[in-house]
Amino acid sequence: MNKQRYLLVVSGPSGAGKDTVVSRMMQKHPEIEISVSATTRAPRAGETDGENYYFLTNEQFEEKIDRGEMLEYVNYCGKYYGTPKSEVDGRLDRGTTVVLVIEVVGAANIKKLYPESTLIFIMPPSMDELPRDRERRGDCRPAQAGRGRTALCQRV
């Protein structure tokens, strides 16, 4: 890639394959940096705080919201997920191409804040498989995983 900085927003429903697509892109372009999101969910096996996510308590996350430190956030299956402003602005200020991997509602908010950003929407192989994928990963309880397609993420 050239020296111009970019903000790429990769979005789609949970379980659609966003992380897989970004992983392949990173193999071809290691100069790109992924913004680390914050969450209040528990770490999964092998995840590291500050590398995969910033793992926060509800109180810590809500304090960041109140201080205007979150660019976007959602409450998904009872857990907060969001993008710290510093994660994006710091990288863009250094001239780095930044990738955000976020849900659909958050992507729309980022586009409003950063109109020059590029949005990439990932469609899942099958909408019928999404609830099973989310349940398998432990994202939601079975009743939550099967909620309607338009309720994949709910704005706080």
C-alpha positions as CSV (number, residue, x, y, z in Angstrom):
1,M,0.0,0.0,0.0
2,N,1.1,3.6,-0.4
3,K,2.0,6.0,2.4
4,Q,-1.5,7.6,2.5
5,R,-3.4,6.7,5.6
6,Y,-6.8,4.9,5.5
7,L,-9.5,3.9,7.9
8,L,-11.1,0.6,6.8
9,V,-14.2,-0.5,8.6
10,V,-15.0,-4.2,8.2
11,S,-18.5,-4.9,9.3
12,G,-21.2,-7.6,9.2
13,P,-23.2,-9.7,11.6
14,S,-21.5,-11.5,14.4
15,G,-20.3,-14.9,13.0
16,A,-20.2,-13.7,9.3
17,G,-16.4,-14.2,9.0
18,K,-15.0,-10.6,9.5
19,D,-12.0,-11.8,11.5
20,T,-11.2,-14.4,8.8
21,V,-11.2,-11.8,6.0
22,V,-9.1,-9.4,8.0
23,S,-6.6,-12.1,8.9
24,R,-6.1,-12.8,5.2
25,M,-5.7,-9.1,4.5
26,M,-3.1,-8.8,7.2
27,Q,-1.1,-11.6,5.7
28,K,-0.8,-9.7,2.5
29,H,-0.4,-6.3,4.1
30,P,1.4,-6.5,7.5
31,E,1.8,-2.7,7.6
32,I,-1.9,-2.4,8.4
33,E,-2.9,-2.2,12.0
34,I,-6.1,-3.5,13.6
35,S,-7.7,-1.3,16.2
36,V,-8.2,-3.1,19.5
37,S,-11.7,-3.0,20.7
38,A,-12.9,-2.9,24.3
39,T,-15.5,-5.3,25.8
40,T,-17.0,-6.3,29.1
41,R,-17.2,-10.0,28.1
42,A,-14.8,-12.5,29.7
43,P,-11.7,-13.4,27.7
44,R,-11.9,-16.6,25.6
45,A,-9.1,-19.1,25.8
46,G,-5.9,-17.7,24.3
47,E,-7.1,-14.0,24.3
48,T,-4.8,-11.4,25.8
49,D,-5.9,-8.1,27.3
50,G,-4.7,-5.2,25.1
51,E,-4.0,-7.5,22.1
52,N,-7.3,-9.1,21.3
53,Y,-9.5,-6.7,23.3
54,Y,-9.3,-4.4,26.3
55,F,-11.3,-6.4,28.9
56,L,-13.1,-3.9,31.1
57,T,-15.7,-4.0,33.8
58,N,-19.1,-2.5,33.1
59,E,-18.2,0.4,35.4
60,Q,-14.9,1.1,33.5
61,F,-16.7,0.9,30.1
62,E,-19.4,3.2,31.2
63,E,-16.9,5.7,32.5
64,K,-15.2,5.7,29.1
65,I,-18.6,6.4,27.5
66,D,-19.3,9.2,29.9
67,R,-15.9,10.8,29.2
68,G,-16.4,10.6,25.4
69,E,-13.6,8.1,24.9
70,M,-15.6,5.6,22.9
71,L,-16.2,6.3,19.2
72,E,-19.0,3.7,19.0
73,Y,-20.4,1.0,21.3
74,V,-23.1,-1.5,21.4
75,N,-24.6,-3.8,24.1
76,Y,-24.7,-7.2,22.5
77,C,-26.0,-10.2,24.4
78,G,-25.7,-8.2,27.6
79,K,-22.0,-7.2,27.1
80,Y,-20.6,-3.9,25.9
81,Y,-18.3,-3.8,22.8
82,G,-16.8,-0.6,21.5
83,T,-14.0,1.2,19.8
84,P,-11.8,3.5,22.0
85,K,-11.2,6.8,20.2
86,S,-7.5,6.7,21.1
87,E,-7.1,3.4,19.2
88,V,-8.1,5.0,15.9
89,D,-6.9,8.6,16.2
90,G,-3.4,7.6,17.4
91,R,-2.8,5.3,14.5
92,L,-4.2,7.7,11.9
93,D,-2.1,10.5,13.4
94,R,1.0,8.3,12.8
95,G,0.0,7.8,9.1
96,T,-1.0,4.2,9.6
97,T,-3.8,2.4,7.8
98,V,-6.2,1.2,10.5
99,V,-8.8,-1.5,10.3
100,L,-11.8,-1.7,12.6
101,V,-13.7,-4.9,12.8
102,I,-17.1,-4.0,14.2
103,E,-20.8,-4.6,14.0
104,V,-23.1,-2.9,11.5
105,V,-24.6,-0.2,13.8
106,G,-21.1,0.8,14.9
107,A,-19.9,1.0,11.3
108,A,-22.6,3.5,10.4
109,N,-21.5,5.7,13.3
110,I,-17.9,5.5,12.3
111,K,-18.8,6.6,8.8
112,K,-20.5,9.7,10.2
113,L,-17.5,10.6,12.3
114,Y,-14.9,9.7,9.6
115,P,-16.6,10.3,6.3
116,E,-13.4,9.5,4.4
117,S,-13.4,5.9,5.8
118,T,-14.1,2.9,3.6
119,L,-16.8,0.5,4.8
120,I,-16.6,-3.2,3.8
121,F,-19.6,-5.3,4.6
122,I,-19.1,-9.1,5.0
123,M,-22.2,-11.2,4.2
124,P,-22.3,-14.5,6.0
125,P,-22.5,-17.7,4.0
126,S,-25.9,-18.4,5.4
127,M,-28.1,-16.2,7.7
128,D,-29.6,-19.4,9.1
129,E,-26.1,-20.5,10.4
130,L,-25.5,-17.3,12.4
131,P,-27.4,-18.2,15.5
132,R,-25.6,-21.6,15.7
133,D,-22.2,-20.0,15.1
134,R,-22.8,-17.4,17.9
135,E,-24.0,-20.0,20.3
136,R,-21.1,-22.3,19.5
137,R,-18.6,-19.5,20.2
138,G,-20.4,-18.7,23.5
139,D,-21.4,-15.2,22.4
140,C,-25.0,-15.7,23.6
141,R,-27.3,-18.0,25.3
142,P,-29.4,-20.1,22.8
143,A,-32.5,-17.8,23.2
144,Q,-30.4,-14.7,22.5
145,A,-28.5,-16.2,19.6
146,G,-31.6,-16.9,17.6
147,R,-33.1,-13.4,17.8
148,G,-34.2,-11.7,14.5
149,R,-31.7,-10.7,11.9
150,T,-32.3,-7.0,12.5
151,A,-31.5,-7.5,16.2
152,L,-27.9,-8.7,15.7
153,C,-26.7,-5.7,17.7
154,Q,-28.6,-3.3,19.7
155,R,-27.6,0.3,20.1
156,V,-27.1,1.4,23.7
